[in-house]
Amino acid sequence: MTHRAAMRQILCRLRASTSGALRTLAIGVAAFVTFAVPPPGVAQQARLPKVGILSPGARSAAACASGIVGYNVGCFVDGLRSVGYIDGKNVALEYRFADGDYGRLPALAADLVATVPDVIFTFTTPGAEAAAKATATIPIVVSPASEATMTRLVRNLSRPTGNVTGMTLFPTGDGEKCLELLKELRPRTSRVAVLFDPDNPALRDYPGPLEAAARRIGITLIGIGVRIADLPKALAIVAASNVDAIFMPNDAALIGSAEVLKRVNELALTQGLPFAAASTRMARDGALIGFGADTPALSRRGAYYVQRILSGTKLTDLPVENPTIFSLSLNLKTAKVLGLTIPQSVLLRADELIE
């Protein structure tokens, strides 16, 4: 006999009683059973832990290997699966996408916080800053953002004191390596255009952080701010700048735009300019050089942090990690179009040769 059936049997006996008090009690209990006892199965449905995902990229680009900025989201979700979390089964994922518009991130972060997630995952400096401003209590996993950003938000990288932890990038080191490779592949290189998004807080000082390394190898840097809405104007400035090469740091908005990649690659090939970027994916999209941390791996690592937090680990016990895997990709097809012969010493250092 079910619990509900047993309760009905007891109520029938109470109603049959000649006692008015018992009859009144029966009516009250009946009302409680009717309205307070949930239907079969409902009582067993516990609330799933909720993970909020704040992405500067586009929902349409959220596959892990898509080559667009949303790949961070896809790789993070892949990472969640690897640690046993499946959306709708034992975790609920709540998404917000800025579609490459950093200006939307603060409102999206506030909206995400209003859904009361147990933890928030985001990436890039704009994503990290928007999430951190939206809440000082909900744990935030950033994977990745610039080292300077993480240091400012976390305060103590080995024992985070606030509600933020995650993974860093080394944008300055990646940029220095790209400049060295440009000089090595074409020794006459003396002027390099550095394309960056001036709305990205991590890059507002660019190309300043690279100046010392550039001077050391005899390169003058020409900083050119690029906003996607003003792309033709920015590319016209590049074309008129009499530069020998182009470099682009790992900027989510620019690298995440298929139109930017296409137009910059076209300009570089048309003007015979080697193009280097602090992202290995860029070489697959046509750049001569792609060098940087394995960002898909960093996003997957973010899932480890989320799993630990949902399991009850305190943020003070989850130190910020630095990337450990760096890769060099060379596009041999682009080198051929540019008439460049890549030295054997460089070929041997490459992790990926695109032919």
C-alpha positions as CSV (number, residue, x, y, z in Angstrom):
1,M,0.0,0.0,0.0
2,T,1.4,3.5,-0.9
3,H,1.8,6.2,1.6
4,R,-1.0,8.2,0.0
5,A,-3.4,5.3,0.0
6,A,-2.7,4.7,3.7
7,M,-3.4,8.3,4.5
8,R,-6.8,8.1,2.7
9,Q,-7.7,5.0,4.7
10,I,-6.9,6.8,8.0
11,L,-9.0,9.9,6.8
12,C,-12.0,7.8,6.0
13,R,-12.0,6.3,9.5
14,L,-11.7,9.8,11.0
15,R,-14.6,11.2,9.0
16,A,-16.7,8.2,10.2
17,S,-16.1,9.2,13.8
18,T,-19.0,10.7,15.7
19,S,-16.6,13.2,17.3
20,G,-16.9,16.7,15.8
21,A,-13.4,17.5,16.8
22,L,-12.1,14.5,15.1
23,R,-14.2,15.3,12.0
24,T,-12.7,18.8,11.9
25,L,-9.2,17.4,12.2
26,A,-9.9,15.0,9.3
27,I,-10.9,17.9,7.1
28,G,-7.7,19.8,8.0
29,V,-5.5,16.8,7.4
30,A,-7.2,16.1,4.1
31,A,-6.5,19.6,2.9
32,F,-2.8,19.3,4.0
33,V,-2.5,16.0,2.1
34,T,-4.1,17.3,-1.0
35,F,-2.1,20.5,-1.3
36,A,1.1,19.8,0.5
37,V,2.0,16.3,-0.6
38,P,3.6,16.5,-4.0
39,P,2.6,14.1,-6.9
40,P,4.5,10.9,-7.2
41,G,8.2,11.4,-8.3
42,V,8.3,15.2,-7.6
43,A,9.7,14.8,-4.1
44,Q,12.7,12.9,-5.5
45,Q,13.6,15.7,-7.9
46,A,16.4,17.6,-6.2
47,R,17.6,21.0,-7.5
48,L,20.5,20.6,-9.9
49,P,23.7,22.6,-9.2
50,K,23.7,25.6,-11.6
51,V,26.8,26.8,-13.5
52,G,26.5,30.2,-15.1
53,I,28.6,30.7,-18.3
54,L,29.5,34.3,-19.3
55,S,31.0,34.3,-22.8
56,P,32.3,37.3,-24.7
57,G,31.8,35.3,-27.9
58,A,28.8,34.0,-29.9
59,R,26.5,31.1,-29.2
60,S,26.9,30.0,-32.8
61,A,30.6,29.5,-32.3
62,A,30.4,27.5,-29.1
63,A,31.9,24.2,-30.5
64,C,35.3,23.3,-29.0
65,A,37.2,23.1,-32.3
66,S,35.4,25.8,-34.2
67,G,38.3,28.2,-34.3
68,I,36.2,31.1,-33.1
69,V,36.2,32.7,-29.7
70,G,33.2,30.7,-28.5
71,Y,35.4,27.6,-28.6
72,N,36.3,28.4,-25.0
73,V,32.7,27.6,-24.0
74,G,32.7,24.3,-26.0
75,C,36.0,23.2,-24.5
76,F,34.8,24.1,-21.0
77,V,31.6,22.0,-21.5
78,D,33.7,19.2,-22.8
79,G,35.8,19.5,-19.7
80,L,32.7,19.3,-17.5
81,R,31.7,16.0,-19.2
82,S,35.2,14.6,-18.5
83,V,34.6,15.2,-14.8
84,G,31.2,13.7,-14.9
85,Y,28.8,16.7,-15.3
86,I,26.2,16.5,-18.0
87,D,23.9,19.4,-18.7
88,G,20.3,18.6,-17.6
89,K,21.3,15.4,-15.9
90,N,23.4,16.4,-12.9
91,V,24.1,20.0,-13.6
92,A,22.2,23.0,-15.1
93,L,24.1,25.3,-17.5
94,E,22.9,28.9,-17.8
95,Y,24.4,30.7,-20.8
96,R,24.9,34.4,-21.6
97,F,26.7,35.4,-24.9
98,A,28.0,38.9,-25.7
99,D,28.5,38.1,-29.4
100,G,31.9,39.9,-29.4
101,D,30.5,43.2,-27.9
102,Y,32.4,43.8,-24.6
103,G,30.0,46.6,-23.7
104,R,27.2,44.1,-23.2
105,L,29.1,42.0,-20.6
106,P,28.3,44.0,-17.5
107,A,24.5,43.7,-18.1
108,L,24.8,40.1,-19.1
109,A,26.8,39.3,-15.9
110,A,24.2,41.1,-13.7
111,D,21.5,39.1,-15.4
112,L,23.4,35.9,-14.9
113,V,23.9,36.6,-11.2
114,A,20.2,37.2,-10.9
115,T,19.6,33.5,-11.8
116,V,21.6,32.6,-8.6
117,P,24.2,30.1,-10.0
118,D,26.4,28.1,-7.7
119,V,29.5,29.1,-9.7
120,I,30.2,31.3,-12.8
121,F,32.6,30.4,-15.6
122,T,34.0,33.1,-17.9
123,F,37.2,34.0,-19.8
124,T,39.2,37.0,-21.1
125,T,39.8,40.2,-19.0
126,P,36.5,41.8,-20.0
127,G,34.6,38.7,-19.0
128,A,36.5,38.4,-15.7
129,E,36.0,42.1,-14.8
130,A,32.3,42.0,-15.6
131,A,31.7,38.9,-13.5
132,A,33.7,40.2,-10.6
133,K,31.8,43.5,-10.6
134,A,28.5,41.7,-10.7
135,T,29.0,39.6,-7.6
136,A,31.4,39.4,-4.6
137,T,29.9,36.2,-3.2
138,I,29.3,33.7,-6.0
139,P,32.5,31.8,-6.9
140,I,33.9,32.8,-10.3
141,V,36.2,30.6,-12.4
142,V,38.2,32.6,-15.1
143,S,39.9,30.4,-17.6
144,P,41.8,32.2,-19.0
145,A,42.5,35.9,-18.5
146,S,45.7,38.0,-18.5
147,E,48.1,37.5,-15.6
148,A,47.8,41.2,-14.6
149,T,44.0,40.9,-14.5
150,M,44.0,37.7,-12.4
151,T,46.6,39.3,-10.0
152,R,44.4,42.3,-9.5
153,L,41.1,40.4,-9.0
154,V,42.5,37.5,-6.9
155,R,45.1,39.5,-4.9
156,N,46.9,36.4,-3.7
157,L,47.4,33.9,-6.6
158,S,48.5,31.0,-4.4
159,R,45.6,31.5,-1.9
160,P,42.8,33.5,-3.5
161,T,41.2,35.8,-0.9
162,G,38.0,36.8,-2.8
163,N,35.6,34.9,-5.0
164,V,37.7,34.6,-8.1
165,T,40.2,32.0,-9.2
166,G,41.2,30.2,-12.5
167,M,43.9,30.3,-15.1
168,T,46.2,33.0,-16.5
169,L,47.7,33.8,-19.9
170,F,51.1,35.2,-20.7
171,P,50.2,37.7,-23.4
172,T,53.5,39.7,-23.2
173,G,55.7,36.6,-23.5
174,D,53.6,35.3,-26.4
175,G,54.0,38.6,-28.2
176,E,57.7,38.8,-27.7
177,K,58.1,35.3,-29.1
178,C,56.0,36.2,-32.2
179,L,58.2,39.3,-32.8
180,E,61.4,37.3,-32.5
181,L,60.0,34.7,-35.0
182,L,59.0,37.5,-37.5
183,K,62.6,38.8,-37.3
184,E,64.1,35.4,-37.7
185,L,62.0,34.5,-40.7
186,R,62.5,37.8,-42.4
187,P,65.6,39.6,-40.9
188,R,65.0,42.9,-42.7
189,T,61.8,43.3,-40.7
190,S,62.0,46.7,-38.9
191,R,58.5,48.0,-38.6
192,V,55.6,45.9,-37.3
193,A,51.9,46.9,-37.1
194,V,50.4,45.7,-33.8
195,L,46.6,45.3,-34.1
196,F,44.6,45.3,-30.9
197,D,41.2,46.2,-29.6
198,P,41.4,49.4,-27.5
199,D,38.3,48.4,-25.7
200,N,40.0,45.4,-24.1
201,P,41.2,46.5,-20.7
202,A,44.1,44.0,-20.9
203,L,45.4,45.6,-24.0
204,R,44.9,49.3,-23.5
205,D,48.6,49.9,-23.0
206,Y,49.6,48.1,-26.2
207,P,52.0,47.9,-27.7
208,G,53.8,49.4,-24.7
209,P,54.6,46.1,-22.9
210,L,56.4,44.8,-26.0
211,E,58.5,47.9,-26.7
212,A,61.6,46.7,-24.7
213,A,61.7,43.4,-26.5
214,A,61.1,45.0,-29.9
215,R,64.0,47.5,-29.4
216,R,66.3,44.7,-28.4
217,I,65.8,43.0,-31.8
218,G,65.7,46.2,-33.8
219,I,61.9,46.5,-34.4
220,T,59.7,49.6,-34.2
221,L,56.1,48.9,-33.2
222,I,53.2,50.8,-34.8
223,G,50.1,50.4,-32.6
224,I,46.8,50.4,-34.4
225,G,43.6,50.1,-32.5
226,V,41.0,48.0,-34.3
227,R,37.3,48.0,-33.6
228,I,35.3,45.6,-35.6
229,A,32.8,48.3,-36.6
230,D,35.6,50.4,-38.0
231,L,37.6,47.6,-39.6
232,P,38.0,49.1,-43.1
233,K,39.4,52.3,-41.6
234,A,41.9,50.4,-39.4
235,L,43.1,48.2,-42.3
236,A,43.5,51.3,-44.5
237,I,45.8,52.7,-41.7
238,V,47.8,49.5,-41.8
239,A,48.1,49.6,-45.6
240,A,49.5,53.2,-45.4
241,S,51.9,52.6,-42.5
242,N,54.8,51.2,-44.5
243,V,55.2,48.2,-42.2
244,D,57.1,45.0,-42.8
245,A,54.8,42.7,-40.8
246,I,51.7,42.4,-38.8
247,F,51.2,41.1,-35.2
248,M,48.0,40.5,-33.4
249,P,47.9,39.6,-29.6
250,N,45.4,37.0,-28.3
251,D,42.4,39.4,-28.3
252,A,39.0,37.6,-28.0
253,A,37.0,40.1,-30.0
254,L,39.4,40.3,-32.9
255,I,40.5,36.7,-33.1
256,G,36.9,35.7,-32.5
257,S,35.7,37.5,-35.6
258,A,35.8,35.5,-38.8
259,E,35.6,38.8,-40.8
260,V,38.6,40.3,-39.1
261,L,40.7,37.2,-39.7
262,K,39.7,37.1,-43.3
263,R,40.4,40.8,-44.0
264,V,43.7,40.9,-42.1
265,N,44.9,37.7,-43.9
266,E,43.9,39.2,-47.3
267,L,45.7,42.5,-46.6
268,A,48.8,40.6,-45.4
269,L,49.0,38.5,-48.5
270,T,48.2,41.3,-50.9
271,Q,50.9,43.5,-49.5
272,G,53.4,40.6,-48.9
273,L,53.4,41.0,-45.1
274,P,54.1,38.1,-42.7
275,F,51.3,38.0,-40.2
276,A,51.9,36.5,-36.7
277,A,49.4,36.1,-33.9
278,A,49.5,34.9,-30.3
279,S,47.2,32.0,-31.1
280,T,48.1,28.7,-32.8
281,R,44.6,28.7,-34.4
282,M,45.5,31.8,-36.5
283,A,48.1,29.9,-38.5
284,R,45.3,27.4,-39.5
285,D,43.3,30.4,-40.7
286,G,46.1,31.7,-42.9
287,A,48.6,33.6,-40.7
288,L,52.2,32.7,-41.2
289,I,52.9,32.2,-37.5
290,G,50.7,31.2,-34.6
291,F,52.3,30.9,-31.1
292,G,50.7,30.8,-27.7
293,A,49.3,28.8,-24.8
294,D,46.9,26.0,-25.5
295,T,43.8,27.9,-24.7
296,P,41.3,25.0,-25.3
297,A,43.3,23.1,-22.6
298,L,43.0,26.1,-20.3
299,S,39.2,26.2,-20.8
300,R,38.9,22.5,-20.1
301,R,41.0,23.0,-17.0
302,G,38.3,25.5,-15.9
303,A,35.9,22.6,-15.5
304,Y,38.3,21.1,-12.9
305,Y,37.9,24.2,-10.8
306,V,34.1,24.2,-11.1
307,Q,34.0,20.5,-10.2
308,R,36.1,21.2,-7.1
309,I,33.9,24.1,-6.0
310,L,30.7,22.2,-6.5
311,S,32.2,19.5,-4.4
312,G,32.7,22.0,-1.5
313,T,36.4,23.0,-1.9
314,K,37.1,26.6,-0.7
315,L,38.5,29.1,-3.2
316,T,41.5,29.6,-0.9
317,D,42.5,26.0,-1.6
318,L,42.3,26.6,-5.4
319,P,45.4,28.6,-6.4
320,V,45.5,30.4,-9.8
321,E,47.5,28.3,-12.3
322,N,49.7,29.4,-15.2
323,P,49.6,27.8,-18.6
324,T,52.2,25.0,-19.1
325,I,51.6,24.0,-22.7
326,F,52.7,26.4,-25.5
327,S,52.6,25.6,-29.2
328,L,54.1,27.0,-32.4
329,S,52.2,26.6,-35.7
330,L,53.6,27.6,-39.1
331,N,51.6,27.9,-42.3
332,L,53.9,26.6,-45.1
333,K,51.3,27.6,-47.7
334,T,51.4,31.2,-46.6
335,A,55.2,31.1,-46.5
336,K,55.3,29.9,-50.1
337,V,52.9,32.7,-51.2
338,L,55.2,35.3,-49.4
339,G,58.3,33.8,-51.0
340,L,59.8,32.9,-47.6
341,T,62.1,29.9,-46.9
342,I,61.6,28.8,-43.3
343,P,65.0,27.8,-41.7
344,Q,65.3,24.2,-40.6
345,S,66.0,25.5,-37.1
346,V,62.5,27.0,-37.0
347,L,60.8,24.1,-38.6
348,L,62.2,21.7,-36.0
349,R,60.7,23.9,-33.2
350,A,57.3,23.9,-34.7
351,D,54.5,21.8,-33.1
352,E,52.4,22.0,-36.2
353,L,53.2,22.5,-39.9
354,I,50.3,23.5,-42.1
355,E,50.8,22.5,-45.7
